[in-house]
């Protein structure tokens, strides 16, 4: 296996120059010249993302629909006065701008199209951030379309940096604060927060300094009957340590700040509503992200979180909702990390409830895995809980699961040994697994 390819970049002008050279010096026809340039550069490891593949003298970059949208947005932006009292030209401009943004967002969201990259490399992200800072709240439809387009342009850490350097955090927080009574603006605004915070520790920090934790608690408390799914996404991403450039993430401190301003109670309330809440699944996932230490786990329990989670687990079995079952079990596994909560879960008949759920979802390995994870946490350092687990039938459940999946016949030994060999962090667990599967040479 040779060394990995190192992607190099190329400018739009250089790409067009190569195509032109193929046509003029090598006598290729336009389509052949274009294809040859693409293949040659690709073989050389050149990164062509964001390059508009046009043919000089035949087509141009301005023929690309993404570039056309950007050009039109710039034209409309110059016409609109963005004043308190709009003139007729501005009113018409807002309507057209909304339509262009909708079309632009659809193109940039198309998977595998590369349109978002083209837009960003041609100043699209800078432009959309600027326009978002100008549109007033009363022009809801245009502002929502602009925010949705903005979220579609922020797809990697370099994009989040462009957003940050253009003052994006303050601009979006101003929009959210001014539009806090409008669910559509909130949902679109939080989608930008989620996109911009992904993989960028500095952006997370700026949003936290802008007190987005307090704002989210306020919004979710006041709008519990409405669905604002992106608000939960924003919270989850703000609390996810996903920036590989930093050694020690601050997100665990952010989780404590969220807990201090009362997020646990707000999220538990959504769980208490059960399947009548449009936010049930999102609340489970967000609450798990908040539960980063023993104190917070206990505070969630004190708010009725264990009772609410168990009720949702039982209801998920009745509703045959695998997504909710998995999310609630994953949350319960996190809450069970607190020794105080372990006892409460077991005393509530937790073992029996988990075995019952396992029978409901006996054909879904992902749900079963989460159930076993809870049981493992409950039994850790607790012989009494382990005894309760065996009494509830956990031993039979584990054996039946292994028999049903025919683990050994499907090559599980080979997979475990490969993990043991290639990943130091897996060595001890892999050895234990090989031993528990009854293999004599589990230490080798």
N, C-alpha and C positions, 0 to 999 in steps of 0.2 A: 504494500500500500504506500503510495507516494505521499509527499508532503501536501497539506491542505492548500487549496487555491487561495491566494490573497486577492480579494476584490479591489480593483482600482476603479477610480471614477473617471468620467469623461464629460466634458462640457457639451452643451447643445450645439455650439458652433463647431467644435471638433468633430462631432458625429456627422453633422451635415457636410463638413469638409471631406470626410472619408467617402461618403456616398457620392459626392460630386466628383471626387478623384476616380472612383470606380467607373463612373459614366464617361468622363472626358478622357482619362488616360488609358483605361482598359477597354473602352468601347462597350461596356455593358449597357443593356437597356435599363430604364429606371427601376422597375421592380426587382430585376436581378441584382442591380447595384445595391439596393436597399437591403435585400436579404443577405447578400454576401457580407455587407458591413456588420449586420447583426450577428451573423454566425462567427465571423472572424473575431469580433470583440468579445463575444461570449466565451469562445475557446481560450482567449487570452486572460480570462478571469476578470473582465471589465464589468463593473456594475452599471447596467443600463436602466435601472429603475429611475423614473422621473424624466427619461429622455423621450421626447416626442419623435416618433419614427416617421419623419417627413422626407420628401424627395425634393431637393433644391431645384427650382425652376419649374416644378410640376405641382408640388404641394408645399405648404409652409406651416410653421408652427401655429399660425393664426387660424388655420383650418381645423385645429383640434377643438372639439366641443368644450373641453374643460377650459382651455385658454379663452375661448369665446365667452364663456360665462364670466370668467374673471374680468375680461375687458369690459363687458356690459355692466358688471357691478361697479367698476371704477367710473364708468360714464354716469351711472345713476347717482352714485355717491357725490359727484360734483354738482349735480342738479338739485339734490335735496338740501334744503336749508337747515333742517334739524332744529327748527325753532318751536317755541311753545304753541304758537298759532300757525298752522300749516297753510301755505297757499295751495292753489289747485294743482300746480305742477308737482309740489312735494307729495300731495295725497296720491296722485297718479304714480309717482315714483315709488312710494312705499308698496303699492300693490304689485308693480312690476318687479321690484326688488324681492318681494316675498316669492314670487313665481320663479325667479332666477335661482334663488337660494334652494328652493325645493328641488329643482332640476339638478342643481350643482351637488347637493347632498346625495341624491340618488346615484349620481355617477361616481362620486367619491366613495360611496359605501359598497359599490359593486365588488364582490370578492374576486381577487385575482386580476382586476382591471388595471391596477397601477395608477388609477386616476388621482388618488389622494396624493401620491408621491409627485406626480406631475404638477399638481396644484401647489404643493408646498414649495417645490423647487422654483416655481415661477412667482413666488411672493403671495400666494393665496392665503396662507395662514396669517401673515402680518396684516393683510387687507381685511380679512373677516374679523379679526380681533378689533381692529380700528373701527369698523362699521358697527360692531356690537356696542362699542363704547358710546356711539352717537344716537342709536335708536332709542326713543323714549318709550316708557312702559305702556303708554296708551296705544301704541301700535303693536299690540300683542302678537298678531299673526305674523308680522314681519320679523319681530324680535325672536319669536319661537323658531321660525325657519332659519334665522341666522345662527342661533345657538346650536341647533341641530347640525347645521353645516359645519360649525366650528368643531363640534365633538367628532365629526367624521374625519377631520383633518389631523387630529392629534392621535397618532398611531404608534409612536415610538419615543424614547427618551430625547433625541434631538428635537422632536416636535414640541415636547413639553418645555424644553428650554426656550424655544422661540416664543411660545405662549408666555412664559414667565418674564422674559426680557422685554416683551411688549406691554408689561403691566397687566397681564391677563387675570391674575388673582384678584387684584382690586376691582377690575372692571366687572368680573363675574360676581363678586361679593356685593358690589353696589347694585347690580341687576337683581340679585336674589333678595336683598333687603328692600329695595323699592317695589319689587313685584311679589312680596310675600303673601299677598292675598289671591294670587293667581296660580292655580295648580299647574297649568300648562307651562307657564314661565318657570316655575319651580322645578318641574320635572326635566325640562330641557336644560336649565341652568345646572342642576346637579349632575346631569350626564356629562357636562363639560368638566365639572369638578372631578368626576371619576376618571375621565380620560386623561386630564392634565396631571393628576396625582399618580398615575400608574408609572412605576419605575423611577420616580423622581422624588428623592427625600427632601430636597429644598422646596419644591412646590408644596409638598405635604406640610412642611414647617410654616410656610407663608400662610396657608389656609388656616392652620391652627392658631397662628398669631392673630389672624383676622377673626378669631373666635367662632369658627364654623361649628365647633362642638356645641356651643350654647345655641347657635342658630338652628342646628338640626334638631336638638331637643325641643325647642320652641315650636318648630314647624310640625314635627311628628306628633306633638301633644295636641296641637290645634287642628290638625287635619287627619285624625285617626280614621275617619270614615271614608277618606279618599285614598286612592292609590297613587303614590308617588314613588314608583319602584326605583328610580335612579337615586333617590335619597339614601336608600339602604346600600346601593352599590357604592356610592360615594363614601359612606361611613366604613364599609368593609375595606375599600382600597386605601383609605387614609390610615387604617390600622394594620395594613399588610406590609411587612418588611421586604419589599421587592426591588430595592435599588442595590444592585450588585456593586456599585462604586463606593459604597460606604461600609466601614467595618462594623460599626454598631449603630443600628437603627434606633430612632427615638419613638417608634410607634407604640411600644409598650407603655411609655409615659403618656402618650396621647390617649391610650385606652383608659388609663387611670383618670385622666382629665374628663373623658366622656362619662365615666362612672361617677365622678364627683358632681357633675351637673345634672345627674338624674336619668341617664339614658337607660339604665337597667329597668327601672320602673316602666318607662314608656314602651320598651320592647316587650316586656312581660305582659303588658296590657294587650298587645296584639296577639300574643299567644293565648291569653285567656279568652279572646274572641273566637279562637279556633278557626274552623273552616269558613266561618262567616266573614272573616277578615280577608280582604284582598292582599294583605301584606304578610300573611302567615309564613310562607316559605322564606321571604326576604328577611323577616324579623328573626327567624331561627338562625340564619346564616350570619346576620349582623351581630346577634347576641353572642354567638360563639367567638366572633372576632374581639368582642369587648372583654370576654372572660379570660383574662390573661394571668390572674393570680388568685391565691386562696381567698383573699379579702373580697374581691369582686365576685367570685363564685358564691361565697356565702351571702353576699348582699343580694344576688339574684335569687337565691333560695329564700331569703327573708321576704322578698317581694312576691313570693308565691311561684317562682320560676320552675321549681321541680314539679309541683302539682300541675301547673299549666303544661309543661312539656310532656308529662306522662299522659295527660288527657289528650294532647295532640297525637301522641304515639298510638294510643288506643283508637282514636278516631281515624288515623291514617290507615290502620288495619281494616276498620269497617268500610272506609271509602276506597280501599285498595289503591291508595295513593303512594307510590313508591318514592317519589321525590320528597314528599313531606316526611315520610317514615325515615328515610336516610338522613335528612337534615336534622330532624328532631333527635335521632339517636346519636348523631355526631355531636350535637349540642350537649346531650345528657352525658356523653363520655367526657366532655370537657368539665362539666359541673361536678362529675364524680371524682375529679382530681382532688377536691377538697375532702379531707378526712371527715369533717363534720357532715358534709353532704352525703358521704358514703352511707353512713348509718341511717340517715333520713330516707335515702332511696331504698335501702333494703327493708326498713321498717314499713314502708308503704307497699310492700309486696312487689318490689321492683323486679326481683328475679322471675317470679311467676309471670309478670306482665311481659317481660322480654321474651320468655319462652313461648308465650302465646303469640307474640308478634312474629317470632321466627317461623311458627307454623303457617301463619298467613302469607309470609313471603319466602317460603321454602325454596322457591325457584329463582330467587334473586340474590346472587352472591354479594352484591354491593351492600344490600340491606343487612344480610347475615353477617358480613364483615363488621359493620358498625355495631351490631348487637354484641358480637363477641368482644369487640373493643371495650364496650361498657363493662361487660362481665369481668374482663381482665383487670380493668382499673379498679372495680369494686373489690376484687379479691386480693389485690396487691397489698402486702403487709397486713392482711386480715384473714387469719385462718377461720374465724367464725363466719365471715362472709363466704369464704370458699366452701365451707360446709353447707351453708344455705344454698349455694349455687348447685351443688351436687344433689341436694334434696329436691330442688326444683326441676332437675333433669338436664342440667347443663352438660354433664358428662356424656349422656346419651345423645344430646343434640350435636355436640362436637364430633362424636364418632360417626353419626349418621351423615353429617355434612361431608366428612372426608370420604365416606363410602360412596355417597351419591355422586361426588365429583370424580371419583376414581383417581385420586391425586397421584398415586404412584404410577398408574398406567399411563397417565397423561404427561409423564416426565417431570414431575415436581422435584425429584431428587436432583436431576441435572440442573434445573433452574436455581434451586437453593445453593448448590455447590458453586455455580457460576457467580451468584451474588456474593457468596462467602469469599471467593477468590478475588473478585474485582473491587469490592467495597469494604474497607476496613470497618466502617461503622456497622455493617451487617454481620460481622464475623461471629459475635457471641450469639445473636439471635438465630443465625443460620445453624450454628452448631446445636443449639437447643432444639430447633425444629427437626433436624436430622435424627437427633436422639429420640424425640417424641414420636417420630414416624417408625421407630423400631429398627433403625439401621445400625449395625454393629460398628461400622467404621465412621461414626459421626464426627470424630475428632480429626480425621485426616483431611 
